[in-house]
Amino acid sequence: GTSNAFPVEIESTKTIGSLKELFKAKKTNDFQDVDADRLTLWRVSIPDDDDNDFPVLLGAVP
């Protein structure tokens, strides 16, 4: 598909490690050969508007 986004909910008091475990549990097939502690998370802010003047292109992560 064109989008790989998926929702997750986590309490603000939880750790980054807990968030990684949640990602791994949510996408079991995608992360079956990756330990949760090996995931690298990046904080990003992508505007959620319909203005296509500056499209955001996301490539595959090796």
N, C-alpha and C positions, 0 to 999 in steps of 0.2 A: 504494500500500500504506500500511499504518499506520506503517511504520518505514523510514527512509532510511539507517539505519546500515549501514556496511560495514567490514570489517576491513582494516587496513593494518599492515605490519610495517616498521620502520625502526630502524636502529642508533641508540643514544643519542648517538653522537658526530656524527651528521648535523645539518645546519643546518635552520632553519625553511624556508628556501628550498627545500631538498631535499624536505622534507615537502610543501610546496605543489606541487612538480613531481610527486610521487608521487600526490597527490590528483587532479591534472589528468589524469595517465596512467590512473588507475583509473576515473575517471568522464569519459571523453573526450566523450561525447555531451552531458553536462550542462554541461561547461566549454568547449565548442568555441569559443565567442566570448569567452572570458575568458583573459587571460594569467595565468600562474601567479603572477607578482609582484603582481597585482591582487587576489588572494584574501586575505581577512582571516580569520585563525584565532583562535579563542577557546579558552582553557583552561577546561574545565568538569568538574565531578565530579557524576555522577548515580548515586545508589545503585542497586545491582543486586540488589534484594531483592523479595520478593513483597508487601511492605507497601503497600497502596494507600491509606493514610491521607492521603498527600500526593502526589497524582498530578502528574507533570511533563507540562506541555503545551508542545509546541514548535510555533510558528507558522511560516509561510513567511517566508523572508528575501527582502526586495525586491531 
